[in-house]
Amino acid sequence: LTERLALMTRDPHLDPADLATVDVPALVVVGRHDVVRPEHSRLIAAGRPRARLATVPGAGHMLPVTHPGPLTRLVEGFLAER
């Protein structure tokens, strides 16, 4: 998984080895029309035992700006589960 994330993200600021050690509840949110390939988000969520992936329909990469309501509801619901 770590190697696949490294190859897929190619982000110099993201070290997939660091992600492999994350053992906290996590919410990975992606827009349905995001420019980031959906499998990137799925891999990040799948590699965390306590992570959940959520997709915002109709949203793109800037979903916090374009879809603040749906994002807020997702985050509030996630936090309420804790």
C-alpha positions in Angstrom: 0.0 0.0 0.0 2.7 2.5 0.9 4.5 2.0 -2.4 1.2 2.3 -4.4 0.4 5.6 -2.6 3.9 6.9 -3.3 3.6 6.1 -7.0 0.0 7.5 -7.2 0.3 10.7 -5.3 3.7 12.0 -6.3 3.3 14.7 -3.7 6.6 15.8 -2.2 4.8 16.9 1.0 3.0 13.6 1.5 5.0 10.7 2.8 2.9 7.5 2.5 5.0 5.9 5.2 3.7 8.5 7.6 0.1 7.7 6.6 0.7 4.0 7.3 1.2 4.8 11.0 -2.0 6.8 11.4 -4.3 5.0 13.8 -7.0 7.5 14.6 -10.5 8.0 13.3 -10.3 9.8 10.0 -12.8 11.1 7.5 -11.5 11.2 3.9 -13.8 13.5 1.9 -13.7 13.8 -1.9 -15.9 15.6 -4.5 -17.6 13.4 -7.0 -16.0 15.5 -9.8 -12.7 16.0 -8.0 -9.5 16.4 -10.2 -7.8 13.9 -7.9 -8.4 10.4 -9.1 -11.0 8.6 -6.9 -8.7 5.6 -6.3 -6.2 7.9 -4.5 -8.8 8.7 -1.9 -10.0 5.1 -1.7 -6.4 3.9 -1.1 -5.8 6.5 1.6 -9.0 5.5 3.4 -8.5 1.8 2.9 -5.1 1.9 4.4 -6.3 3.3 7.7 -8.2 0.9 9.9 -10.4 3.6 11.4 -10.9 5.7 8.3 -14.1 6.3 6.3 -14.4 7.7 2.8 -17.3 10.1 1.9 -18.1 11.5 -1.5 -19.9 14.7 -2.0 -22.2 14.5 -5.1 -21.8 17.4 -7.5 -18.6 18.7 -5.8 -15.2 19.1 -7.3 -11.8 19.7 -5.7 -12.8 22.9 -4.0 -15.8 21.4 -2.1 -15.1 23.3 1.1 -15.8 26.5 -0.8 -18.5 25.3 -3.2 -20.3 22.8 -1.0 -19.8 24.0 2.6 -23.2 22.7 3.8 -22.8 19.1 2.8 -19.2 19.1 4.0 -20.2 20.5 7.4 -22.9 17.9 7.8 -20.4 15.1 7.0 -17.9 16.4 9.5 -20.5 17.0 12.2 -21.9 13.5 11.7 -18.4 12.0 11.8 -17.6 13.9 15.0 -20.9 12.9 16.6 -19.9 9.2 16.1 -16.9 9.8 18.3 
